[in-house]
Amino acid sequence: MSVNQPSPDPNEEELKKREAETAMRQRALTFLLDQTARQRLTNVRMVKPELATAVENYLISSASSGRLNRALTDEELKQILLNIQQPKKEFRINRV
């Protein structure tokens, strides 16, 4: 007679998957950014999480393709942030 173990909750599995992916990303960023650059990216994440995620994706893909083989400085991260950010739209109202 076998004992049936309850199957794991699908939401629980997805949560564990997300936590593992987040931990992997953080380890990768530890190698790809110096301390001040990591702090800047953390600050950006608080204000614009989608921009921080886009920068992380760019850095990880650059490292995996071999284009990035050292830790970036804060100044280099600033340049990447400027390049990735969408240009602000300017609205002009003409009064007659």
C-alpha positions in Angstrom: 0.0 0.0 0.0 1.5 3.3 -1.1 1.0 6.6 0.7 -0.1 9.4 -1.6 1.8 12.6 -1.0 0.0 15.8 -1.6 1.0 17.5 -4.8 2.8 20.8 -4.4 0.7 23.9 -4.9 1.3 25.4 -8.4 1.5 28.9 -6.9 4.1 27.7 -4.5 6.2 26.2 -7.3 6.0 29.4 -9.3 7.0 31.5 -6.3 10.0 29.2 -5.7 10.9 29.6 -9.4 10.8 33.4 -9.2 12.8 33.4 -6.0 15.5 31.2 -7.6 15.6 33.5 -10.7 15.9 36.6 -8.6 18.7 35.1 -6.6 20.5 34.1 -9.8 20.1 37.6 -11.2 21.5 39.1 -8.0 24.5 36.8 -8.1 25.2 37.8 -11.7 24.9 41.5 -11.0 27.3 41.1 -8.1 29.9 40.1 -10.7 28.8 42.6 -13.4 28.6 45.8 -11.3 30.8 47.4 -8.7 29.4 48.5 -5.4 28.4 52.0 -6.3 26.8 50.9 -9.6 24.8 48.2 -7.7 23.6 50.9 -5.3 22.6 53.1 -8.2 20.6 50.3 -9.8 18.9 49.6 -6.5 17.9 53.3 -6.3 16.6 53.2 -9.9 14.6 50.1 -9.0 12.7 52.0 -6.3 11.7 54.7 -8.7 11.4 52.9 -12.1 11.4 49.1 -11.6 10.8 48.5 -15.4 13.9 50.5 -16.3 16.0 48.6 -13.7 14.8 45.2 -15.1 15.6 46.4 -18.6 19.1 47.3 -17.5 19.6 44.0 -15.7 18.4 42.1 -18.8 20.8 44.0 -21.0 23.8 43.4 -18.6 23.0 39.7 -18.3 22.6 39.2 -22.0 25.8 41.2 -22.7 27.7 39.0 -20.2 26.4 35.8 -21.6 27.3 36.7 -25.1 30.8 37.6 -24.0 30.6 41.4 -24.6 30.9 42.2 -20.9 33.8 40.5 -19.0 34.4 42.9 -16.1 32.5 44.8 -13.4 31.1 48.1 -14.7 31.6 51.3 -12.8 28.9 53.8 -11.8 29.8 56.1 -14.7 29.4 53.2 -17.2 26.1 52.3 -15.6 24.9 55.9 -16.0 25.6 55.7 -19.7 23.7 52.5 -20.1 20.7 54.0 -18.2 20.7 57.0 -20.5 20.9 54.8 -23.6 18.1 52.5 -22.4 15.7 55.2 -21.1 13.0 56.2 -23.5 13.2 59.8 -24.6 10.7 62.1 -22.8 8.0 63.4 -25.0 7.7 67.1 -25.2 4.3 68.7 -25.5 4.0 72.3 -26.8 0.8 74.2 -26.5 0.4 77.2 -28.8 -2.0 79.8 -27.7 -3.6 82.0 -30.3 
